[in-house]
């Protein structure tokens, strides 16, 4: 196999590997920053869920609520605060600056490309993986 073909094949495989790494990192970030309210598996049953006034969203049902398509760009906008989640009473995430950053990247989305920080993309990729079928 020529070097050129090897490079092309590795480039084709890269997005799948990057996606898996994003989701794996996203799971760890989700457990640290989101599970308190949304639960360890995204079911809306975190330890603080019973003491807050509005029940947390079952994040495993986002695709089902969107006609079977994961709303990637909307999830990104809600995590990074561009789209306010009224139930939170404040922009999400409440952890603020950690999810912001100067190293924003463009990623493909359900409605074109969207710019976001790597931690936000990672959490969104994880949420995409845990959708109920």
DSSP file (Angstrom, degrees, kcal/mol; ACC not computed):
  #  RESIDUE AA STRUCTURE BP1 BP2  ACC     N-H-->O    O-->H-N    N-H-->O    O-->H-N    TCO  KAPPA ALPHA  PHI   PSI    X-CA   Y-CA   Z-CA
    1    1 A X              0   0    0      0, 0.0     2,-0.0     0, 0.0     0, 0.0   0.000 360.0 360.0 360.0 135.3    0.0    0.0    0.0
    2    2 A X     >  -     0   0    0      1,-0.1     4,-2.0     4,-0.0     5,-0.2  -0.306 360.0-115.4 -72.9 159.5    1.4    3.4   -0.9
    3    3 A X  H  > S+     0   0    0      1,-0.2     4,-2.3     2,-0.2     5,-0.2   0.860 115.4  57.4 -62.0 -36.0    2.0    6.0    1.7
    4    4 A X  H  > S+     0   0    0      1,-0.2     4,-2.3     2,-0.2    -1,-0.2   0.920 107.1  46.4 -63.3 -44.1   -0.6    8.2    0.2
    5    5 A X  H  > S+     0   0    0      2,-0.2     4,-2.7     1,-0.2    -1,-0.2   0.899 110.9  53.3 -65.2 -40.3   -3.3    5.6    0.6
    6    6 A X  H  X S+     0   0    0     -4,-2.0     4,-2.3     2,-0.2    -2,-0.2   0.903 109.4  48.6 -61.2 -41.4   -2.2    4.9    4.2
    7    7 A X  H  X S+     0   0    0     -4,-2.3     4,-2.1     2,-0.2    -1,-0.2   0.922 112.0  48.9 -65.0 -43.7   -2.5    8.6    5.0
    8    8 A X  H  X S+     0   0    0     -4,-2.3     4,-1.8     1,-0.2    -2,-0.2   0.909 111.5  49.2 -63.0 -42.2   -6.0    8.8    3.4
    9    9 A X  H  X S+     0   0    0     -4,-2.7     4,-1.7     1,-0.2    -1,-0.2   0.911 110.7  49.5 -64.1 -41.8   -7.2    5.7    5.3
   10   10 A X  H  X S+     0   0    0     -4,-2.3     4,-1.5     1,-0.2    -1,-0.2   0.871 108.7  53.7 -66.5 -34.1   -6.0    7.1    8.6
   11   11 A X  H  X S+     0   0    0     -4,-2.1     4,-0.7     1,-0.2    -1,-0.2   0.869 107.4  51.3 -66.4 -35.6   -7.7   10.4    7.9
   12   12 A X  H  < S+     0   0    0     -4,-1.8     4,-0.4     1,-0.2    -1,-0.2   0.847 112.3  46.2 -68.6 -33.2  -11.0    8.5    7.3
   13   13 A X  H  X S+     0   0    0     -4,-1.7     4,-1.7     1,-0.2     3,-0.4   0.736  94.9  79.2 -80.5 -23.3  -10.6    6.7   10.6
   14   14 A X  H  X S+     0   0    0     -4,-1.5     4,-2.9     1,-0.2     5,-0.3   0.887  85.5  56.0 -56.7 -47.3   -9.7    9.8   12.6
   15   15 A X  H  X S+     0   0    0     -4,-0.7     4,-2.6     1,-0.2    -1,-0.2   0.888 107.5  49.6 -57.7 -38.7  -13.2   11.2   13.0
   16   16 A X  H  > S+     0   0    0     -3,-0.4     4,-2.2    -4,-0.4    -1,-0.2   0.917 113.6  46.3 -64.9 -42.0  -14.5    8.0   14.6
   17   17 A X  H  X S+     0   0    0     -4,-1.7     4,-2.4     2,-0.2    -2,-0.2   0.918 113.7  47.9 -66.2 -43.0  -11.6    7.9   17.0
   18   18 A X  H  X S+     0   0    0     -4,-2.9     4,-2.8     2,-0.2    -2,-0.2   0.912 110.8  52.3 -63.3 -42.4  -11.9   11.5   17.9
   19   19 A X  H  X S+     0   0    0     -4,-2.6     4,-2.4    -5,-0.3    -2,-0.2   0.922 110.2  48.2 -59.4 -45.0  -15.7   11.1   18.4
   20   20 A X  H  X S+     0   0    0     -4,-2.2     4,-2.4     1,-0.2    -1,-0.2   0.902 112.3  48.6 -64.0 -40.9  -15.1    8.2   20.8
   21   21 A X  H  X S+     0   0    0     -4,-2.4     4,-2.7     2,-0.2     5,-0.3   0.908 110.2  52.0 -66.5 -40.3  -12.5   10.1   22.7
   22   22 A X  H  X S+     0   0    0     -4,-2.8     4,-2.6     1,-0.2   104,-0.3   0.940 111.9  45.9 -58.2 -47.5  -14.8   13.1   23.0
   23   23 A X  H  X S+     0   0    0     -4,-2.4     4,-2.0     2,-0.2    -2,-0.2   0.884 112.4  50.4 -65.7 -39.1  -17.6   10.9   24.4
   24   24 A X  H  X S+     0   0    0     -4,-2.4     4,-1.4     2,-0.2    -1,-0.2   0.932 114.4  43.2 -65.7 -45.5  -15.3    9.2   26.8
   25   25 A X  H  X S+     0   0    0     -4,-2.7     4,-2.3     1,-0.2    -2,-0.2   0.881 111.5  57.2 -64.8 -37.4  -14.0   12.5   28.1
   26   26 A X  H  X S+     0   0    0     -4,-2.6     4,-3.0    96,-0.3    -2,-0.2   0.853 100.8  56.1 -62.5 -36.4  -17.6   13.8   28.1
   27   27 A X  H  X S+     0   0    0     -4,-2.0     4,-2.5     2,-0.2    -1,-0.2   0.933 109.0  46.3 -62.0 -45.4  -18.7   11.0   30.4
   28   28 A X  H  X S+     0   0    0     -4,-1.4     4,-1.7     2,-0.2    -2,-0.2   0.914 114.9  46.9 -63.5 -42.8  -16.1   12.0   33.0
   29   29 A X  H  X S+     0   0    0     -4,-2.3     4,-3.0     2,-0.2     5,-0.4   0.904 111.3  52.1 -65.0 -40.8  -17.0   15.7   32.7
   30   30 A X  H  X>S+     0   0    0     -4,-3.0     4,-2.6     1,-0.2     5,-2.0   0.930 108.4  50.6 -60.6 -46.0  -20.7   14.8   32.9
   31   31 A X  H  <5S+     0   0    0     -4,-2.5    -1,-0.2     1,-0.2    -2,-0.2   0.881 116.7  41.7 -60.1 -37.6  -20.2   12.8   36.1
   32   32 A X  H  <5S+     0   0    0     -4,-1.7    -2,-0.2    -5,-0.2    -1,-0.2   0.900 130.7  19.6 -77.3 -42.1  -18.3   15.7   37.6
   33   33 A X  H  <5S+     0   0    0     -4,-3.0    -3,-0.2    -5,-0.1    -2,-0.2   0.679 131.8  27.1-107.0 -20.8  -20.4   18.6   36.6
   34   34 A X  T >X5S+     0   0    0     -4,-2.6     4,-2.7    -5,-0.4     3,-1.2   0.702  95.0  78.7-119.0 -27.0  -23.9   17.4   35.6
   35   35 A X  H 3><S+     0   0    0     -5,-2.0     4,-1.9     1,-0.3    12,-0.3   0.742  79.0  74.5 -65.2 -24.3  -24.7   14.1   37.5
   36   36 A X  H 34 S+     0   0    0     10,-0.2    12,-2.4     2,-0.2    13,-0.5   0.896 119.2  14.3 -55.5 -40.3  -25.6   15.9   40.7
   37   37 A X  H <4 S+     0   0    0     -3,-1.2     9,-1.9    11,-0.2    19,-0.2   0.845 134.8  42.3 -98.1 -47.1  -28.9   17.0   39.1
   38   38 A X  H  < S-     0   0    0     -4,-2.7     6,-3.1     7,-0.2     7,-0.8   0.530 108.0-117.4 -85.6  -6.0  -29.2   14.9   36.0
   39   39 A X    ><  -     0   0    0     -4,-1.9     3,-1.5    -5,-0.3     7,-0.2   0.152  30.5 -77.3  86.2 154.8  -28.1   11.6   37.6
   40   40 A X  T 3  S+     0   0    0      1,-0.3    -1,-0.2     5,-0.2    -5,-0.1   0.744 133.5  35.9 -60.9 -25.9  -25.2    9.3   36.8
   41   41 A X  T 3  S-     0   0    0     -3,-0.1    -1,-0.3    -6,-0.1    -2,-0.1   0.264 117.9-104.7-111.6  10.4  -26.9    7.9   33.7
   42   42 A X  S <  S+     0   0    0     -3,-1.5    17,-1.5    17,-0.1    18,-1.0   0.620  81.0 130.5  80.6  12.7  -28.6   11.1   32.6
   43   43 A X  S    S-     0   0    0     15,-0.2    -4,-0.2    16,-0.2    15,-0.2   0.375  79.2-109.4 -83.4   5.5  -32.0    9.9   33.8
   44   44 A X  S    S+     0   0    0     -6,-3.1    12,-0.4    13,-0.2    -5,-0.3   0.676  89.6 112.0  79.7  16.8  -32.8   13.1   35.7
   45   45 A X        +     0   0    0     -7,-0.8    -7,-0.2    10,-0.1    -5,-0.2  -0.148  35.8 147.4-119.5  38.0  -32.5   11.4   39.0
   46   46 A X    >   -     0   0    0     -9,-1.9     3,-1.5    -7,-0.2     4,-0.5  -0.196  64.4 -98.2 -68.0 166.4  -29.4   12.9   40.6
   47   47 A X  T 3  S+     0   0    0      1,-0.3     3,-0.3   -12,-0.3   -10,-0.2   0.769 124.4  46.1 -60.7 -27.4  -29.1   13.4   44.4
   48   48 A X  T >> S+     0   0    0    -12,-2.4     3,-1.5     1,-0.2     4,-0.7   0.538  87.4  91.4 -91.2  -5.0  -30.2   17.0   44.2
   49   49 A X  G X4 S+     0   0    0     -3,-1.5     3,-0.6   -13,-0.5    -1,-0.2   0.848  83.5  53.4 -58.0 -36.1  -33.1   16.4   41.9
   50   50 A X  G 34 S+     0   0    0     -4,-0.5    -1,-0.3    -3,-0.3    -2,-0.1   0.630 109.1  48.6 -78.3 -11.2  -35.6   15.9   44.7
   51   51 A X  G <4 S+     0   0    0     -3,-1.5     2,-0.3    -4,-0.1    -1,-0.2   0.466  93.2  85.6-107.9  -1.4  -34.7   19.2   46.4
   52   52 A X  S << S-     0   0    0     -4,-0.7     4,-0.1    -3,-0.6     0, 0.0  -0.723  79.5-125.4 -99.4 154.3  -34.9   21.5   43.4
   53   53 A X  S    S+     0   0    0     -2,-0.3     2,-0.5    34,-0.1    -1,-0.1   0.787  94.1  47.1 -71.7 -29.0  -38.2   23.0   42.3
   54   54 A X  S    S-     0   0    0     33,-0.2    -1,-0.1     3,-0.0     3,-0.1  -0.960  91.0-116.6-117.7 127.5  -38.2   21.8   38.7
   55   55 A X        -     0   0    0     -2,-0.5     3,-0.1     1,-0.1   -10,-0.1  -0.342  36.1-109.9 -61.2 134.6  -37.3   18.2   37.8
   56   56 A X        -     0   0    0    -12,-0.4    -1,-0.1   -19,-0.2     2,-0.1  -0.313  39.5 -96.4 -63.4 148.8  -34.1   17.9   35.7
   57   57 A X        -     0   0    0      1,-0.1     2,-1.2    -3,-0.1   -13,-0.2  -0.356  30.0-117.8 -63.4 141.5  -34.5   16.8   32.1
   58   58 A X    >   -     0   0    0      1,-0.2     3,-2.0   -15,-0.2   -15,-0.2  -0.736  29.3-165.1 -79.7 100.2  -34.1   13.2   31.4
   59   59 A X  G >  S+     0   0    0    -17,-1.5     3,-0.7    -2,-1.2     4,-0.2   0.603  80.0  69.2 -70.4 -10.7  -31.1   13.7   29.1
   60   60 A X  G 3  S+     0   0    0    -18,-1.0    72,-2.8     1,-0.2    -1,-0.3   0.536  97.2  54.6 -80.1  -6.4  -31.4   10.1   27.7
   61   61 A X  G <> S+     0   0    0     -3,-2.0     4,-2.0   -19,-0.2    -1,-0.2   0.188  71.6 105.9-112.4  15.2  -34.7   11.2   26.0
   62   62 A X  T <4 S+     0   0    0     -3,-0.7     4,-0.4     1,-0.2     7,-0.2   0.912  83.3  46.0 -64.2 -43.0  -33.4   14.2   24.0
   63   63 A X  T >4>S+     0   0    0      1,-0.2     5,-2.7    -4,-0.2     3,-1.4   0.929 111.2  52.3 -65.0 -44.4  -33.5   12.4   20.6
   64   64 A X  G >45S+     0   0    0      1,-0.3     3,-0.9     4,-0.2    -1,-0.2   0.872 109.1  50.2 -59.9 -37.3  -36.9   10.9   21.3
   65   65 A X  G 3<5S+     0   0    0     -4,-2.0    -1,-0.3     1,-0.2    -2,-0.2   0.559 109.9  53.5 -77.2  -7.3  -38.3   14.4   22.1
   66   66 A X  G X 5S-     0   0    0     -3,-1.4     3,-1.3    -4,-0.4    -1,-0.2  -0.160 128.1 -87.9-120.7  37.3  -36.7   15.7   18.8
   67   67 A X  T < 5S-     0   0    0     -3,-0.9    -3,-0.2     1,-0.3    -2,-0.1   0.758  84.6 -56.1  67.1  25.3  -38.2   13.2   16.3
   68   68 A X  T 3 <S+     0   0    0     -5,-2.7     2,-0.5     1,-0.2    -1,-0.3   0.385 112.9 112.4  89.1  -3.9  -35.4   10.7   16.7
   69   69 A X  S <  S-     0   0    0     -3,-1.3     2,-0.3    -6,-0.6    -1,-0.2  -0.900  71.7-121.8-106.2 126.8  -32.6   13.1   15.9
   70   70 A X        -     0   0    0     -2,-0.5     2,-2.2     1,-0.1     3,-0.2  -0.509  20.1-134.9 -66.9 124.8  -30.2   14.2   18.6
   71   71 A X     >  +     0   0    0     -2,-0.3     4,-2.6     1,-0.2     5,-0.2  -0.417  38.5 165.8 -81.5  66.8  -30.4   18.0   18.9
   72   72 A X  H  > S+     0   0    0     -2,-2.2     4,-2.5     1,-0.2    -1,-0.2   0.879  70.6  45.9 -54.0 -49.2  -26.6   18.4   19.0
   73   73 A X  H  > S+     0   0    0     -3,-0.2     4,-2.5     1,-0.2    -1,-0.2   0.894 113.3  49.5 -66.7 -38.4  -26.5   22.2   18.4
   74   74 A X  H  > S+     0   0    0      2,-0.2     4,-2.1     1,-0.2    -1,-0.2   0.905 110.7  50.9 -65.4 -40.1  -29.3   22.9   20.9
   75   75 A X  H  X S+     0   0    0     -4,-2.6     4,-2.5     2,-0.2     5,-0.2   0.930 110.7  49.2 -61.6 -45.6  -27.5   20.8   23.5
   76   76 A X  H  X S+     0   0    0     -4,-2.5     4,-2.7     1,-0.2     6,-0.3   0.945 111.4  49.3 -57.3 -49.5  -24.2   22.7   22.8
   77   77 A X  H  X>S+     0   0    0     -4,-2.5     6,-2.3     1,-0.2     5,-1.1   0.838 112.8  47.4 -63.5 -33.2  -26.0   26.1   23.2
   78   78 A X  H  <5S+     0   0    0     -4,-2.1     3,-0.3     4,-0.2    14,-0.3   0.897 112.5  48.3 -75.4 -39.6  -27.7   25.0   26.4
   79   79 A X  H  <5S+     0   0    0     -4,-2.5    -2,-0.2     1,-0.2    -3,-0.2   0.936 116.4  42.0 -65.5 -44.9  -24.5   23.7   28.0
   80   80 A X  H  <5S-     0   0    0     -4,-2.7    -1,-0.2    -5,-0.2    -2,-0.2   0.490 115.7-111.2 -87.2   0.3  -22.4   26.8   27.1
   81   81 A X  T  <5S+     0   0    0     -4,-0.5    -3,-0.2    -3,-0.3    -4,-0.1   0.470  84.4 118.3  93.1   1.3  -25.1   29.2   28.0
   82   82 A X  S   <S+     0   0    0     -5,-1.1     2,-0.5    -6,-0.3    -4,-0.2   0.801  82.0  43.7 -69.9 -26.5  -26.1   30.6   24.6
   83   83 A X  S    S-     0   0    0     -6,-2.3    -2,-0.3     9,-0.1     9,-0.2  -0.976  93.1-131.7-120.7 118.5  -29.6   29.3   25.1
   84   84 A X        -     0   0    0     -2,-0.5     2,-0.8    -3,-0.1     7,-0.1  -0.431   4.4-146.3 -73.6 137.8  -31.0   29.8   28.6
   85   85 A X    >>  -     0   0    0      5,-0.3     3,-1.8    -7,-0.2     4,-0.6  -0.912  10.8-157.0-101.8 105.4  -32.6   27.0   30.4
   86   86 A X  G >4 S+     0   0    0     -2,-0.8     3,-1.3     1,-0.3    -1,-0.2   0.839  87.0  61.9 -55.4 -39.8  -35.4   28.7   32.4
   87   87 A X  G 34 S+     0   0    0      1,-0.3    -1,-0.3     2,-0.1   -33,-0.2   0.754  95.8  62.0 -61.4 -24.0  -35.7   26.0   35.0
   88   88 A X  G <4 S-     0   0    0     -3,-1.8    -1,-0.3     2,-0.1    -2,-0.2   0.796  91.7-144.5 -73.5 -26.8  -32.1   26.6   36.1
   89   89 A X  S << S+     0   0    0     -3,-1.3     2,-0.3    -4,-0.6    -3,-0.1   0.434  78.9  45.1  75.8  -4.1  -32.8   30.2   37.1
   90   90 A X  S    S-     0   0    0     -5,-0.4    -5,-0.3     0, 0.0    -2,-0.1  -0.962 106.2 -69.9-157.6 165.0  -29.3   31.1   35.8
   91   91 A X        -     0   0    0     -2,-0.3     2,-0.4    -7,-0.1     5,-0.2  -0.299  67.8 -90.5 -60.0 147.6  -27.2   30.4   32.8
   92   92 A X  S    S+     0   0    0    -14,-0.3    -9,-0.1    -9,-0.2     2,-0.1  -0.870 102.3  44.0-105.0 142.9  -26.0   26.8   32.6
   93   93 A X    >   -     0   0    0     -2,-0.4     3,-1.7   -13,-0.1     6,-0.1   0.543  64.7-157.6 -84.0 157.0  -23.7   25.5   33.5
   94   94 A X  T 3  S+     0   0    0      1,-0.3     3,-0.1   -61,-0.2    -2,-0.1   0.609  92.0  71.6 -70.6  -8.9  -23.5   27.0   37.0
   95   95 A X  T >  S+     0   0    0      1,-0.2     3,-1.3   -62,-0.1    -1,-0.3   0.504  80.7 176.6 -85.1  -4.7  -19.8   26.1   36.8
   96   96 A X  G X   +     0   0    0     -3,-1.7     3,-1.8     1,-0.3     4,-0.4  -0.129  55.5  37.5  52.9-110.3  -19.3   29.0   34.2
   97   97 A X  G >  S+     0   0    0      1,-0.3     3,-1.1     2,-0.2    -1,-0.3   0.691 101.9  72.2 -58.6 -26.1  -15.8   29.7   33.0
   98   98 A X  G <  S+     0   0    0     -3,-1.3    -1,-0.3     1,-0.3    21,-0.2   0.885 102.6  43.9 -56.7 -37.3  -14.7   26.0   32.9
   99   99 A X  G <  S+     0   0    0     -3,-1.8    18,-0.4   -20,-0.1    21,-0.3   0.516 104.1  77.3 -89.0  -5.2  -16.9   25.5   29.9
  100  100 A X    <   +     0   0    0     -3,-1.1     2,-0.3    -4,-0.4    19,-0.1  -0.500  60.7 152.8 -92.2 170.3  -15.9   28.7   28.2
  101  101 A X        -     0   0    0     -2,-0.2     3,-0.3     1,-0.1    -3,-0.0  -0.922  54.4-118.9 173.7 162.1  -12.6   29.0   26.4
  102  102 A X  S    S+     0   0    0     -2,-0.3     2,-0.7     1,-0.2    -1,-0.1   0.595  99.7  76.5 -87.8 -13.5  -10.5   30.6   23.8
  103  103 A X        +     0   0    0     -3,-0.1    15,-0.4     2,-0.0    -1,-0.2  -0.302  66.3 163.2 -96.5  51.1   -9.8   27.3   22.0
  104  104 A X        -     0   0    0     -2,-0.7     2,-0.3    -3,-0.3    13,-0.2  -0.394  17.3-164.2 -69.5 144.9  -13.2   27.1   20.4
  105  105 A X  E     -A  116   0A   0     11,-2.7    11,-2.2    -2,-0.1     2,-0.4  -0.933  19.7-118.6-129.4 154.3  -13.5   24.6   17.5
  106  106 A X  E     +A  115   0A   0     -2,-0.3     2,-0.3     9,-0.2     9,-0.2  -0.788  34.4 179.9 -90.4 131.6  -16.1   24.1   14.7
  107  107 A X  E     -A  114   0A   0      7,-2.4     7,-2.3    -2,-0.4     2,-0.0  -0.968  33.6-101.0-130.3 149.5  -17.9   20.8   14.7
  108  108 A X  E     -A  113   0A   0     -2,-0.3     2,-0.3     5,-0.2     5,-0.2  -0.370  47.2-178.0 -64.8 148.0  -20.6   19.4   12.4
  109  109 A X  E >   -A  112   0A   0      3,-2.2     3,-1.2   -37,-0.0   -38,-0.1  -0.819  44.6 -92.5-139.9 176.1  -24.1   19.6   13.9
  110  110 A X  T 3  S+     0   0    0      1,-0.3     3,-0.1    -2,-0.3   -39,-0.1   0.702 127.2  32.5 -67.2 -19.1  -27.6   18.6   13.2
  111  111 A X  T 3  S-     0   0    0      1,-0.4     2,-0.3   -40,-0.0    -1,-0.3  -0.203 131.4 -70.0-131.2  45.1  -28.2   22.1   11.6
  112  112 A X  E <  S-A  109   0A   0     -3,-1.2    -3,-2.2     2,-0.0    -1,-0.4  -0.760  86.1 -24.9 106.6-153.8  -24.8   22.9   10.2
  113  113 A X  E     -A  108   0A   0     -2,-0.3     2,-0.4    -5,-0.2    -5,-0.2  -0.706  55.0-167.1 -97.2 151.1  -21.6   23.6   12.0
  114  114 A X  E     -A  107   0A   0     -7,-2.3    -7,-2.4    -2,-0.3     2,-0.4  -0.995  16.2-132.6-137.4 144.2  -21.4   25.0   15.5
  115  115 A X  E     +A  106   0A   0     -2,-0.4     2,-0.3    -9,-0.2    -9,-0.2  -0.805  40.5 144.2 -97.8 134.0  -18.5   26.5   17.5
  116  116 A X  E     -A  105   0A   0    -11,-2.2   -11,-2.7    -2,-0.4     2,-0.2  -0.979  49.3 -90.0-159.6 166.0  -17.9   25.3   21.0
  117  117 A X     >  -     0   0    0    -18,-0.4     4,-2.3    -2,-0.3     3,-0.3  -0.499  42.9-110.7 -79.3 153.7  -15.2   24.6   23.6
  118  118 A X  H  > S+     0   0    0    -15,-0.4     4,-2.6     1,-0.2     5,-0.2   0.865 116.2  53.5 -55.0 -40.9  -13.8   21.0   23.7
  119  119 A X  H  > S+     0   0    0      1,-0.2     4,-2.1     2,-0.2    -1,-0.2   0.911 110.4  47.5 -62.4 -38.5  -15.4   20.2   27.1
  120  120 A X  H  > S+     0   0    0     -3,-0.3     4,-2.3   -21,-0.3    -2,-0.2   0.920 112.6  48.7 -66.5 -43.5  -18.8   21.3   25.9
  121  121 A X  H  X S+     0   0    0     -4,-2.3     4,-2.6     1,-0.2    -2,-0.2   0.913 109.7  53.4 -61.1 -42.7  -18.4   19.2   22.7
  122  122 A X  H  X S+     0   0    0     -4,-2.6     4,-2.2    -5,-0.2   -96,-0.3   0.917 109.6  46.4 -61.1 -45.0  -17.3   16.2   24.8
  123  123 A X  H  X S+     0   0    0     -4,-2.1     4,-2.7     1,-0.2    -1,-0.2   0.918 112.3  51.0 -64.8 -42.1  -20.4   16.3   27.0
  124  124 A X  H  X S+     0   0    0     -4,-2.3     4,-2.2     1,-0.2    -2,-0.2   0.906 109.4  50.6 -61.7 -41.2  -22.7   16.7   24.0
  125  125 A X  H  X S+     0   0    0     -4,-2.6     4,-1.6     2,-0.2    -1,-0.2   0.902 110.5  50.1 -62.8 -40.8  -21.0   13.7   22.4
  126  126 A X  H  X S+     0   0    0     -4,-2.2     4,-1.4  -104,-0.3     3,-0.3   0.938 110.1  49.5 -62.3 -46.3  -21.5   11.7   25.6
  127  127 A X  H  < S+     0   0    0     -4,-2.7     3,-0.2     1,-0.2     4,-0.2   0.877 107.3  55.6 -61.0 -36.7  -25.2   12.7   25.7
  128  128 A X  H >< S+     0   0    0     -4,-2.2     3,-0.8     1,-0.2    -1,-0.2   0.878 107.2  50.7 -61.9 -37.1  -25.6   11.6   22.1
  129  129 A X  H 3< S+     0   0    0     -4,-1.6    -1,-0.2    -3,-0.3    -2,-0.2   0.776 106.1  54.1 -72.5 -26.8  -24.2    8.2   23.0
  130  130 A X  T 3< S+     0   0    0     -4,-1.4    -1,-0.2    -3,-0.2    -2,-0.2   0.294  75.5 131.6 -95.6  12.1  -26.6    7.6   25.9
  131  131 A X    <   -     0   0    0     -3,-0.8   -70,-0.2    -4,-0.2     2,-0.2  -0.403  63.4-113.6 -65.6 136.7  -29.8    8.2   24.0
  132  132 A X              0   0    0    -72,-2.8   -68,-0.1     1,-0.1    -1,-0.1  -0.476 360.0 360.0 -68.8 139.4  -32.5    5.6   24.5
  133  133 A X              0   0    0     -2,-0.2    -1,-0.1    -3,-0.1    -2,-0.1   0.436 360.0 360.0 -86.2 360.0  -33.3    3.7   21.4
